[in-house]
Amino acid sequence: MDDFSHAGQLIKQSGTNAIVIQTDGGRGGVYTKISKQGGNNYLRATIYTIGKNLSHDNPYFEDFYARLKAKGKHTHAAYIAGGNKFLKVAFSMLNKGRPPFMPPLWMGYHLL
């Protein structure tokens, strides 16, 4: 944890950060994918698995996954986004000594 000052550095180190790809000089398609640059394959697979499991077993992350799918995101991209969100939450909890993650959804409130 001491090697990273914010969660974005950890996500970039894992290689799950999104990058934009433009084809045909910007006149064609534009799409995003994970960078896989400098990342560890096992860490990337672990982040994917965490995102997949949380999107089916955790009410907060289920809602997050459903919002991404409603926007048209691919299933695998939504799993990676869920894993990255978990990394951000866990990093913040460990770095700042916060209590366990209790989102408003668990207390009966729904997030928009």
N, C-alpha and C positions, 0 to 999 in steps of 0.2 A: 504494500500500500504506500510505502514511503517513496517509491519510484515514480508515482503518478500524482500530479497536483489536481486533476479533475478526471471525471469518468470518461470523457471523450478520448483521453489519451489511452486509457485501458481498452476502449472499444477499437481504436485504431490499431493498437498493438495486436489485438486478436484477429484483425483483418475482416471484421464484420461491418465496417463503416461503408456507407453507400457512396458510390461515385456515379457521375452522370456520363453517359456515353452518347456522343453525337455521330451520326453517320451522314455521309454525303455532304460534308462541309456545313452541317447545320440545317440544310434544306430538307433532309430526309427525316428519319425517325430519331427520336430522342428517348432513351430509356436509362434506367438505373440498375445497378447490380452491386453486390458487395465487392470490395476491393481485392481481398485475399492477398494484399501486399504486406509482407513482413509478418504475417500471422502464422499461428501454429494451427495445423490441421485439427489436432485433438481439441484444442480450446474452441475453435470454430464449431466443431461437431457438438461439443458440450453446450455451447451457447444456443445452438439450434435445438438441442434436446430439451434444455431448460424452457425455452420459449414454447416449444410444442406441448410440453407437459403442463405448464402454467396456463396456456390458452384453453385447456380442457378441464383443469382441476381447480382453478382459482377464480372466484367471482370477478375480481377486479381485472385480471388479465383476460378473462373470457369476454368482458365488455370491450376491452381494448382491441382484442382480436376481431370481434364482430364489427367494430367501427372500421377497422382497416379493410376487412373483406367487403363491407358495404361501399367503400370507396373504390373497390375494384383491384385491390392488391392481390398478388399471387399468394397462395397458401404458404409457400416456403419463405417468401419475403415477410409475411406477417409473423411467422415464427421467429425469424431473425430479429425483427423489430421488437417482439416481446422479450426475447433474450437480452437485447441491448437495453431495454427499459429496466429489466431486472438488474442488470449490471449497474445502471445509474442509481437505482434505489439502494442496492446493497452497498455500493461505494459510499454513498452519502451517509448511510447508517453507520458504517464502520469508521469512516473518516471523521465524522462529527460527533460520534458517540450518542446517536439518537436512539430512542426506544424502537422496538419492533414496528414494522410497517403496518399501519392501520388506516387504510384509505377510507374515505367517506362511504363508499359502497357497502362496506362491511357493517356500518352503523345504520343502515337503512336508507342512505341517500344514494341517488343514482347520478353519475357524472354525465355531462352532456358530451 
